[in-house]
Amino acid sequence: MTTQARDQQRENTQWLEPYAHLLCPGDLVLDLGCGTGADSIELAALGCRVVALDFDPARVAQIPAGASTFRLAADLAGRLPFIDGAFDTVMASLSLHYFTSEQTTRAIQDIHRILVPDGYLLLRVNAIGDTNFGYGQGEEVEPSVFRHPDGHLKRFFNEPMIRRFLSPCFTLLSTRPRTILQRGIEKQTIECLARRR
Ligand SMILES: C[S@@+](CC[C@H](N)C(=O)[O-])C[C@H]1O[C@@H](n2cnc3c(N)ncnc32)[C@H](O)[C@@H]1O
């Protein structure tokens, strides 16, 4: 890995530090929409058993060996291929924004299903106003959801929207607006910690 790639990875995974105390060694953690697994590597370094899932097999294949207990290609918009109550924590970093309201609601219900009672859901989402990464670009098909010319949807969240999606089955513990750097460009995000009810 190049120095630049390593710096980029560090830039992207530091966000987990404030939540590390919630994770116990041995916890089973699902990294939903894991990409090439930067967060999975961090979670594994904390001693967690990690399942890294992404629908792009090419990205899953790039996760370094040993970064996760298990990796698989699957679509988080469909029923997740896990038994009820399988995970202590589910994490989705910048991966829950490609869906309509109906699909997002269904995905959150399925995350609820696969979490243990009191399990944590840790989200990082695009924030409304994130103009450097697509906010306001393309047709607005739902409030703050834009269809890009290539056809894919991109949702931008604020706290009321997060609350609306999570409140039926999660207790929202915190939301944290955060400006991060992606490829050196400022990106507006919201981190969100919730607990399964
Ligand atoms: C912006 S990247 C985020 C990657 C990583 N979680 C991070 O924070 O760096 C979004 C990831 O979500 C994945 N993704 C998009 N739609 C998905 C779906 N329906 N099911 C599973 N993964 C999906 C993409 O392949 C991509 O790897």
The ligand as an SDF file (V2000), in Angstrom:
LIG
                    3D

 27 29  0  0  0  0  0  0  0  0999 V2000
  -18.9060    5.2590   -0.1060 C   0  0  0  0  0  0  0  0  0  0  0  0
  -18.5000    3.5630   -0.0080 S   0  0  0  0  0  0  0  0  0  0  0  0
  -18.1800    3.3840    1.7380 C   0  0  0  0  0  0  0  0  0  0  0  0
  -17.2050    2.2780    2.0130 C   0  0  0  0  0  0  0  0  0  0  0  0
  -16.7770    2.1470    3.4750 C   0  0  0  0  0  0  0  0  0  0  0  0
  -17.8710    1.7290    4.3260 N   0  0  0  0  0  0  0  0  0  0  0  0
  -16.1770    3.4470    3.9720 C   0  0  0  0  0  0  0  0  0  0  0  0
  -16.7610    4.0920    4.8540 O   0  0  0  0  0  0  0  0  0  0  0  0
  -15.1050    3.8000    3.4710 O   0  0  0  0  0  0  0  0  0  0  0  0
  -20.0760    2.7920   -0.1590 C   0  0  0  0  0  0  0  0  0  0  0  0
  -20.0050    1.2790   -0.2320 C   0  0  0  0  0  0  0  0  0  0  0  0
  -21.3320    0.7540   -0.1850 O   0  0  0  0  0  0  0  0  0  0  0  0
  -21.4180   -0.3280   -1.0970 C   0  0  0  0  0  0  0  0  0  0  0  0
  -22.8180   -0.5090   -1.4760 N   0  0  0  0  0  0  0  0  0  0  0  0
  -23.5820    0.2950   -2.2290 C   0  0  0  0  0  0  0  0  0  0  0  0
  -24.8150   -0.2120   -2.3530 N   0  0  0  0  0  0  0  0  0  0  0  0
  -24.8260   -1.3810   -1.6710 C   0  0  0  0  0  0  0  0  0  0  0  0
  -25.8140   -2.3830   -1.4490 C   0  0  0  0  0  0  0  0  0  0  0  0
  -27.0260   -2.2810   -1.9860 N   0  0  0  0  0  0  0  0  0  0  0  0
  -25.4800   -3.4490   -0.7020 N   0  0  0  0  0  0  0  0  0  0  0  0
  -24.2310   -3.5660   -0.1660 C   0  0  0  0  0  0  0  0  0  0  0  0
  -23.2530   -2.6590   -0.3480 N   0  0  0  0  0  0  0  0  0  0  0  0
  -23.5570   -1.5790   -1.0830 C   0  0  0  0  0  0  0  0  0  0  0  0
  -20.5260    0.1020   -2.2420 C   0  0  0  0  0  0  0  0  0  0  0  0
  -20.1120   -1.0020   -3.0350 O   0  0  0  0  0  0  0  0  0  0  0  0
  -19.3850    0.7850   -1.5300 C   0  0  0  0  0  0  0  0  0  0  0  0
  -18.3400   -0.1070   -1.2280 O   0  0  0  0  0  0  0  0  0  0  0  0
  1  2  1  0
  2  3  1  0
  2 10  1  0
  3  4  1  0
  4  5  1  0
  5  6  1  0
  5  7  1  0
  7  8  2  0
  7  9  1  0
 10 11  1  0
 11 12  1  0
 11 26  1  0
 12 13  1  0
 13 14  1  0
 13 24  1  0
 14 15  1  0
 14 23  1  0
 15 16  2  0
 16 17  1  0
 17 18  1  0
 17 23  2  0
 18 19  1  0
 18 20  2  0
 20 21  1  0
 21 22  2  0
 22 23  1  0
 24 25  1  0
 24 26  1  0
 26 27  1  0
M  CHG  2   2   1   9  -1
M  END
$$$$
